[in-house]
Amino acid sequence: MVGFGAGLYPASGIMVITDMISAEDWQKALVLHDLGPHISMMAVPFLVAMLSSYVHWRVLVMASAALMLLAGVMFTIFVKNGNTPGTPPTYSNISALFRIPSFWIMVILYSLASAGIQGVYLMTPTFLVAEAGYTVAFANALVGVTGTVTILTLATAGFVVAKAPLKTMLVLIMAVSGLSLLLTGILHGLPLIIMMCVQPAFSALFSSIGYRLLSLVGPIQLRSLSFSLVTPIGALIGTGLVPAFLGYMGSNYSFSTGFMVLGILMLLSVPLVPTIRYFHQQPS
């Protein structure tokens, strides 16, 4: 049920943001929006670790649920945007979207970016301990450092990216993410650690640009539907199939080989970016 609630968010939440903010400020707003999940991924484990010695875990879950309910009530009271109904997922609407080549390019890019963020993140501690030879304590500390670097990147470079041409920045993000992931499977020692900090930081920059581009590749009336279709497909591949693939590679070959394969796929996706065509207005 928790996953069900989270699955409803992207299409509606992103649409509220784009309805609330003027188009020229969408990327800045989405950068701020993207800080939320990354801060949560860093802060919540520490909070649970600190509080679990004093309260039962069920109390923590109930407190989290209470905060969610409070946020929902505050949203209902104070936010007046986003009252327009979304586009229904009828056969005609879905088929119209599926006939747009640029939509499928965005599906590929979003899936790879999701894999570079969540998929790699889920397997990083196991890779560091089982294959790179680091201790569990060091692996956990490095995961914390990479998360901090990602947050700092979003809070600083994210606003610089928001002012740059969309396709140019997307090429840079996919190229650096793919190259750093490829090198993660090759390097050792300090260079490996540097690559493991660079890769998630650049991958995290994808979301704000990706949603902005996605809003431009199809008709305006299909925008909410495109968000609601791309997100689950990307999650299925990036956080479902890719971790399973990396786990298989780690068990039968090596995690390094899996990272290299994923990095090569990201690099191969770079030439797809210039082929994206805008359905309506081109961003400045």
N, C-alpha and C positions, 0 to 999 in steps of 0.2 A: 504493500500500500504506500509506503514511503516513496518507492521508486515511481509509482503511478503518479503521485503528486508532482515529483520532480519532472516527469515526462511531459506534463501539461504546461510547464513553465515557458520553454523557449519561444514557441510561436506567440503566446500571449504577452510574455514579459518584454521581449524585444520589440514587439509591435507597440506596446505602451510607450517605450522609450522613444521610438521613432515618431510617435504621434505627439509626444510631449516636447521634443526638442526640434529645433529647426534643422533642415537637412545639412547645412554646412557645419553643424556642431555634432552630428551623429557620432563620428569617430571618437571625439573627445569624451562624449557621454558613454560610449561603449567601452572605452579604455577604463574609465572609472568603474563601470559596471563589472568589468572583468577582474578588477582587484578583489572583489568580494570572495569568489570561490578560492582564489589562491591564498588570500589571507586566512580563510577558514581552514584550508588544508594544513596551514602552518600552526594556527593558534589553537584549534580544537583539540588535537592530540595532547598538547601541553596542558591545556585546561583540564582535560580528563585525567591526565596523569597526576596533576596536583590535587584535584578534588576527589579522586576515587578513594583516597585514604580516609576521607572524612564522611562521605555520603555514599549510599548504595547506588549502583549503576542505574537502577530504575529511576531514581530521583533525577539523575542527569538527563535521562531520556525525556522524562516528564517536563523538566525545566526547558529543554530544547523545544518540545512541542508547545509549551506555553508561550515561548518567545515567538514561534511561528504564528500562532493564533493572534498574538498581539500585533505582529507586523501586518497580518491580514486585515485586522480591524482598522489599524491606522491607515493602511492603503485605501480601504473603502471610504474612510472619512475624508482624507485629505487629498487624494489623487482623483482628479475629475476627468483625466484623459483616458483614452482607450475604451470608450463605450461603444465604438463601432463594431458590429459583429464581424468575425473572421470569415474567410471564404470557405464554404463547405467542401469537403474532399470528395466531390462527385466525380464520376468517371470522366466527364467532359473537362472539368477543371484539371484533374490530374494528368489526363492525356495531353492537354494543351501545354502543361508545364514540362512533361516528359519529352515533348517534341522540340524543346529548346536545347541545342547542343551545349550552350554555355552553362545551363543548369547542371548537366552531368559533369562538366569540368569542375564546377564548384563542389559537387558531391565527392569527387576524387580528392580534391585539395582539402576539403574539410575532414574527410576520413583520415588522410595522411597526417594532417595537423593534430587531430584528436589522438592518433596513434603516437605522435611525437610528444604529446603532453601526458595523457593518462596512461597509454599503453606502456611507454618506456618507464614512467614513474612507478608503476606497479611492480615492475621486474627489476628495478635498479638495486634495491637492497640485496636481493638474491644474487644478482650478478656480482656485486662488489664482494660479497662474502664467499660465494662458492667458486667463483672463477678468477676474480682479480686478487684474491688473497687477503682482503682487509678484514678487520675484526667487525663484529656486529656493532659495537659502540661507534667505530669510525664510520661505518656505513650509514648508521642513523644520523650521525652528525653531518655527514656530507649531504644527505637528503635534505636536512634542515638548511644547510648553506645554499644549496641549489634553489630551494623554495624562496629563501630570502633574496637571492640575486634576481629571481624571476619577478618578485614583487617590486623591487627597486627599479628593474627595467621597465615594467609597466607604468610605474609612477613617474618616470622621467622620459625615457625614450619613446614611450607610448604616445606622448603628446607631440613629440617631434614627428613621429610617423603619421599622426593625424593630419599634418599639414603637407605631406608629400603625396605625389601621384600614386594612386591606388595600385596599379599594376606594377610599377617600379618597385614599390615597397614589398609587394607580395612575392615578386621574383627574388628579392634580396632575402626575405624571410625563409622561403622554401629552400633556397640555395644554401644559406648558412646553416639552417637546421639539418638539411640532408648531409652536408659535408661534415659537420661536427658529429653527427650520429655515425657516419661512416668511419671517421677517425676514432670514435669511441671504441669501435671494434678492432682497431689496429694498435693504438697507442697504449702505453703503460705509464705508471707513476704520475708525476705532476702534470704532464701533458694530457693524460687521460682525465684527471680531475678537472682541468680547465675546460676540456670539451664537454664534460658532464654538467658544467655550469652554463656554458654558452648555449647548448642545444635547447634546454627547456625555456631559457629566457627568450630566445628568438621565436620558438614555437608558440609561446604565449601571446606574442604580438599578432598572431594570425586572426584571432577571433574578431576583433573590432573591424579589421579590414575585410575579412571574409563576409561578415554580415552586411557590411556596406556594399560590397560588390554584389552579393546575392540579391540585395534589394533592387539592383539595377539591371539584372539579366532577364527579368520577366516582366509581365504587365503588373502595374501597381496593384490591381485588384487580387492578384495571386501571391502577393508578398507574404502574407501570413501563412499561406499553404506551403510556400517554398521553404520558409523557416521550419515549419512543423515536419516536413519530409526530410530535409537535409540533416537535421539534428539527430533523429533516431538512427538513420543510416550511418552517419559518422560515428555515433556511439557504438553501434553494433560492430562496426569494423575496428574502430580505434581502441575501444575499451573491452571488446569481447574477443574478436578473432585475433587481433594482433598480440595481446598477452598470451593467448593460447598458442599462437605460432612461436612466440619467443620462448615460452615454457617448453614446447616440443624441441626447439632447436637447442635449448640449454641441456635437455635431458639426453638428446641423441647426438648432438654435434657440439655446439658451443653457443653461449649467449652472444659472443662477439660476432659470430657469423650471422646470427639473427639481426643484430644491430646494423651490420654492414648491408644486409639485404634491404632493410627498411630505409637506410640512408640512401641507397642507390635508387630506390623507388621514389623518394622525395626529389632527388636530383633529376630523375627522368620526368617528373611532373612540371619542372620549371618551364620547358618550352610550351606547355599548355596555356600558361598565363596570358601571353600576348594574344592568343586566339580568342579570348573572352570578348564577347560582343555585348554592348549595352542595348537593352530593349528600348529605353527611353532616354531621359536626359543624361548627358555625360558629366561626371563630377569634375569640379574645378581642380 
